[in-house]
């Protein structure tokens, strides 16, 4: 009986899990960002969209009609908002990315 490696199948599963993890990361960051979005009229908070791409990736955005100020609010440090903060989307994305990177490193250690 010839030896067949399961490594290619395992690596394919890792890539699949990585894509699913990235999508979950973006969705989770979108959920977490709602707590950090500065609120005045609520237009910015209500403009959040999570977009699923055909390739399995996803992105979360704020802005659009009625919330054109999203980029300015997101990127303007030093403002003391009554509720929320600047970089309301970047912070949760970076937190999720760190967790995904840690999980990826753990999986790589298993396959060493």
N, C-alpha and C positions, 0 to 999 in steps of 0.2 A: 504494500500500500504506500503510495507516494505521500510525502508530507506536503500539506497545504497550509500556508500561513494565513492566519486570520487578521494579520496586521492591516492590509489594505481596507478590509471591511471596518475594522475598528477605527482607523483614521477617517474613513468616510463618515462614520457616526459622530466622531469628534467635530468634524466640519459642520455637519448638520446641527449638532447641539450648539456649536458656536454661533451659527446664524440665528437659531431660535433664541439663544441667550442674548444676542444683540437686540433682537426685536423686543424681547421682554425687558431688557435694560432701558430702551427708549420709552416703552410704555410706562414702566415704573418711574422713570425720571419725570415723565409728563404728569403723572399722578402726584409725585412728591413736589413738583414745582408749583402746583396750585396753592400750596401753603405759603409759598415765598413770593408770589406775584403781588406787587403793590396794587392796592385797590383804591380808586377814587370814585369813578362812576361804575366800575364793574365791566367796562367794555374790554379792557385788556384781558382780564380773567376769562371772560366769555369767548375770547377769540382763539383759544387753544384748539389745535387740530393735531391728531396723530394720523400720519399718512403711511399706509402700507404700500410698499413698492412691489412690483411683480417679481423681483429677484429675491424677495423674502426680507429685505431690509425695511427699516421704518425710520421715520423722522417725526419729531414733534416741533410744532411752530406756534408762535403767537403773532398776532398782527392781522392786517387786512382792513377792510372797510370799517371805520369807526374806531380802529385801534392802530392807526398808522404810527403811533408813537412808541410801539413795542421795542424797536431797536434802541431808540434813545433812552428809554427807561431802563432797559436791560444793561446798557453799557455806560450809565452815568453814575460814577461813584460819589460818595459824600452826601447823598441826599438822605435825610431822615424821614422815611415814610412812616405814617401812622401804622400801617400794616404792610409787611413785605419788605423786600430788599432788592438791590441791583443784582445782576447776574442770577436772577431767579431761575433760569433754565440751565445755565452752565454748571452751577454748583451740584444740583442733583445728577446731571449727566456724568460729571467727573466722579462723584461718589459711586455711581453704578458701574462706571468703567473700572474703577479700582477693584470692585468686588468681582467683576468678570475677569479681569487680569489675574487676580488671585486664584480663581477657580481654574483658569486655563493653565497656570503654573502647576497647580496640584495635579491636573490630568497629565501633563507632560512628565511629571515626576513618576507617575504610575507606569508610564510606557518607556522609562529609561532602560 
